[in-house]
Amino acid sequence: MEAQLVSEERMVAIEAILRSVRRLHLEIDKQGMGRRSPRSTIPLKKQGVVELYDVLIDSKELRNVTRKLFIDGHYVRAVEEAYKCINNTVKLKSGLSADGQDLMNQAFSIKNPILKLNALKTDSERNEQLGYMLSLGGCMTGIRNPRAHEHQLWDSPDVALEMLAWANHLMRIVHKAKRVTRLKKALIP
């Protein structure tokens, strides 16, 4: 009998702890800090989100691959496709076969770039090149890859829109970059 009472008391305590944890998770989600929060941090009606999408996303390539997905509520997939589009644009523009972060590191390298954002003569110019190399690589690792490999990832419309707006900016940067023409070394007989 005593063992059963201890067991029942333990179960009551565990259930109380679980209720507290659930409340904590709900509060974290409500504040927009949850990793897979089903709640929007900026409560917007679907129509308003689509209107914002149309204002913020002006890259033709991104619109072609993400707009229908976004409107249909496939937010994770829209974000994944946007960053795959950036990756493929960098591949095409650079001629490199690498992928993801490695591609961005090779294409936008400071010491031996394939794609240059500027003349790379001043500290500020080198910082810009480095910053976008790191941002592009980080997006491949931190935004694209989880959405390509995680089957239960969830993005709210507003969070997806933020990532799509950033992708739009990065696409503009990639298009701005100039491909470095390299002189072939003369063959010495």
C-alpha positions as CSV (number, residue, x, y, z in Angstrom):
1,M,0.0,0.0,0.0
2,E,2.8,2.4,0.9
3,A,4.6,1.7,-2.4
4,Q,1.4,2.5,-4.3
5,L,1.0,5.8,-2.4
6,V,4.6,6.8,-3.2
7,S,4.1,5.8,-6.8
8,E,0.8,7.9,-7.0
9,E,2.5,10.9,-5.3
10,R,5.4,10.6,-7.7
11,M,3.0,10.5,-10.7
12,V,1.2,13.6,-9.4
13,A,4.5,15.4,-9.0
14,I,5.6,14.3,-12.5
15,E,2.3,15.5,-14.0
16,A,2.7,18.9,-12.3
17,I,6.2,19.2,-13.7
18,L,5.0,18.3,-17.2
19,R,2.2,20.9,-16.9
20,S,4.8,23.5,-15.9
21,V,7.0,22.6,-18.8
22,R,4.1,22.8,-21.3
23,R,3.2,26.2,-20.0
24,L,6.8,27.3,-20.3
25,H,7.0,26.0,-23.9
26,L,3.7,27.8,-24.7
27,E,5.1,31.1,-23.3
28,I,8.4,30.6,-25.3
29,D,6.4,30.0,-28.4
30,K,4.1,33.0,-27.7
31,Q,7.2,35.2,-27.4
32,G,8.5,33.9,-30.8
33,M,11.5,32.3,-29.3
34,G,10.6,28.7,-30.0
35,R,12.6,26.7,-32.6
36,R,9.4,25.2,-34.1
37,S,6.9,27.7,-32.9
38,P,3.5,27.3,-34.5
39,R,2.6,30.8,-33.4
40,S,3.4,33.8,-35.4
41,T,5.6,36.5,-33.8
42,I,3.8,39.2,-35.8
43,P,0.1,38.2,-36.1
44,L,-0.8,38.9,-39.7
45,K,-3.7,37.8,-41.8
46,K,-2.7,35.6,-44.7
47,Q,-3.7,38.2,-47.3
48,G,-1.5,40.8,-45.5
49,V,1.5,38.4,-45.6
50,V,1.0,37.8,-49.3
51,E,0.9,41.5,-49.9
52,L,4.1,41.9,-47.9
53,Y,5.7,39.1,-49.9
54,D,4.8,40.9,-53.1
55,V,6.4,44.2,-51.8
56,L,9.5,42.6,-50.4
57,I,10.4,39.9,-52.9
58,D,11.4,41.5,-56.2
59,S,13.9,39.0,-57.4
60,K,12.4,37.4,-60.5
61,E,14.2,34.1,-59.8
62,L,13.1,33.9,-56.2
63,R,9.5,34.8,-57.1
64,N,9.4,32.1,-59.7
65,V,10.5,29.4,-57.2
66,T,8.8,30.6,-54.0
67,R,5.7,32.6,-54.5
68,K,3.2,29.8,-55.1
69,L,4.7,27.8,-52.3
70,F,4.5,30.8,-49.9
71,I,0.9,31.6,-50.9
72,D,-0.1,28.0,-50.5
73,G,1.3,28.0,-47.0
74,H,4.3,25.8,-47.7
75,Y,6.6,28.2,-45.8
76,V,9.5,25.8,-45.0
77,R,9.6,24.6,-48.6
78,A,9.5,28.2,-50.0
79,V,12.5,29.2,-47.8
80,E,14.4,26.0,-48.8
81,E,13.8,26.7,-52.5
82,A,14.9,30.3,-52.1
83,Y,18.3,29.4,-50.7
84,K,18.7,26.5,-53.2
85,C,18.1,29.2,-55.9
86,I,20.8,31.4,-54.4
87,N,23.2,28.4,-54.2
88,N,22.5,27.5,-57.9
89,T,22.9,31.1,-59.0
90,V,26.3,31.3,-57.4
91,K,27.3,27.9,-59.0
92,L,26.2,29.2,-62.4
93,K,27.9,32.6,-62.0
94,S,31.1,31.2,-60.6
95,G,31.4,28.0,-62.7
96,L,32.3,26.1,-59.5
97,S,30.9,22.7,-58.7
98,A,31.1,22.9,-54.9
99,D,27.9,23.3,-52.9
100,G,26.6,25.2,-49.9
101,Q,29.1,26.8,-47.5
102,D,32.1,25.4,-49.4
103,L,30.8,27.0,-52.6
104,M,30.3,30.4,-50.9
105,N,33.8,30.2,-49.3
106,Q,35.4,29.5,-52.7
107,A,33.4,31.9,-54.8
108,F,33.7,34.9,-52.4
109,S,37.1,34.2,-50.9
110,I,39.1,37.3,-50.1
111,K,42.5,35.9,-51.2
112,N,41.4,34.2,-54.4
113,P,37.8,35.2,-55.2
114,I,35.9,34.0,-58.2
115,L,33.1,36.5,-57.5
116,K,34.1,40.0,-56.3
117,L,31.7,42.5,-54.7
118,N,34.2,45.3,-55.1
119,A,37.9,46.1,-55.7
120,L,39.0,44.6,-52.4
121,K,41.5,47.4,-51.9
122,T,40.4,48.9,-48.6
123,D,39.7,47.2,-45.3
124,S,36.0,48.1,-45.7
125,E,35.9,46.5,-49.1
126,R,37.6,43.3,-47.8
127,N,35.2,43.3,-44.8
128,E,32.2,43.5,-47.1
129,Q,33.5,40.6,-49.2
130,L,34.2,38.5,-46.0
131,G,30.9,39.4,-44.4
132,Y,28.9,38.3,-47.4
133,M,31.0,35.2,-47.9
134,L,30.2,34.3,-44.3
135,S,26.6,35.3,-44.5
136,L,26.0,33.3,-47.7
137,G,27.8,30.3,-46.3
138,G,26.0,30.5,-43.0
139,C,22.6,30.7,-44.7
140,M,23.4,27.5,-46.6
141,T,24.3,25.7,-43.4
142,G,21.8,27.3,-41.0
143,I,18.8,28.0,-43.2
144,R,18.8,25.8,-46.3
145,N,20.2,22.6,-44.8
146,P,17.8,22.2,-41.9
147,R,14.9,22.7,-44.2
148,A,16.3,20.2,-46.7
149,H,17.0,17.5,-44.1
150,E,14.5,18.0,-41.2
151,H,11.1,16.5,-41.8
152,Q,9.3,18.2,-38.9
153,L,10.6,21.7,-39.2
154,W,7.9,24.4,-39.2
155,D,8.1,28.1,-40.2
156,S,5.4,30.7,-39.4
157,P,4.5,33.0,-42.3
158,D,6.2,36.0,-40.8
159,V,9.5,34.1,-40.0
160,A,9.5,32.6,-43.5
161,L,8.9,36.1,-45.0
162,E,11.9,37.4,-43.0
163,M,14.1,34.7,-44.4
164,L,12.8,35.3,-48.0
165,A,13.4,39.0,-47.7
166,W,17.0,38.2,-46.6
167,A,17.3,35.8,-49.6
168,N,16.1,38.6,-51.8
169,H,18.8,40.8,-50.5
170,L,21.5,38.1,-51.0
171,M,20.3,37.4,-54.5
172,R,20.8,41.1,-55.3
173,I,24.4,40.9,-53.9
174,V,25.1,37.8,-55.9
175,H,23.9,39.5,-59.1
176,K,26.0,42.5,-58.2
177,A,29.2,40.4,-57.9
178,K,31.6,40.5,-60.8
179,R,33.3,37.3,-62.0
180,V,37.1,37.6,-61.9
181,T,38.8,36.9,-65.2
182,R,41.9,34.9,-64.7
183,L,44.8,34.8,-67.1
184,K,45.9,31.4,-68.0
185,K,49.5,30.8,-67.1
186,A,51.7,30.4,-70.1
187,L,53.0,27.0,-70.6
188,I,56.8,26.8,-70.4
189,P,58.3,24.1,-72.7
